[in-house]
């Protein structure tokens, strides 16, 4: 698990935010694709690895934004 210290937040968001499960699915799909391309000998593999690393970073940023928004809602 990439976000072990956020297990509570993840479980809460999975239950409360209808978009969060899809975000997690997209994240896992990109991680799986990155692992595939990182092992590939295909000439395009290096390009794909870079693309998936960028996508993963963007999705991680979105996940952290969801955590931050959840904390703000809890404070209000």
Secondary structure as GFF3:
##gff-version 3
##sequence-region A 1 76
A	DSSP	three_ten_helix	4	6	.	.	.	ID=ss1
A	DSSP	alpha_helix	7	16	.	.	.	ID=ss2
A	DSSP	alpha_helix	20	39	.	.	.	ID=ss3
A	DSSP	alpha_helix	45	75	.	.	.	ID=ss4
###
